[in-house]
Amino acid sequence: MAENTQTFRRFRFPPTYFNLSWISMVSLRLLFPEPQIVSFPYKLLGILFLLLGPWMNLWASSYFKKVNTTVKPFEISQHLVTSGFFSISRHPMHL
């Protein structure tokens, strides 16, 4: 049992990977600038996706709380959620 706990503590959660990749991308962009590929009006479309992703994440978390189950991947869930975004995808963060 103690061995499983130590393995669990060493595991890096997805936000850690996200933050490391974000820092790496920004650093590389500053160190090795490239020419602009996407023109101005289309760049605004990216803002929509940047806002849509966190909104979907917050919605999924609140929906899990509403049906009294956990969001954490290593805890035992109480219910199988198959409505809302979960009717389209098993994991809405993959959309």
Residue pairs with C-beta under 8 A, 6 or more apart in sequence:
8 74
38 46
53 93
56 85
56 92
56 93
56 95
57 92
57 93
59 84
59 85
60 71
60 84
60 85
60 86
60 92
60 93
61 71
63 81
63 84
64 70
64 71
64 81
65 71
67 78
67 79
67 81
68 78
68 79
69 77
69 78
69 79
69 81
70 76
70 77
70 78
84 92
85 92
85 95
86 92
88 95
89 95
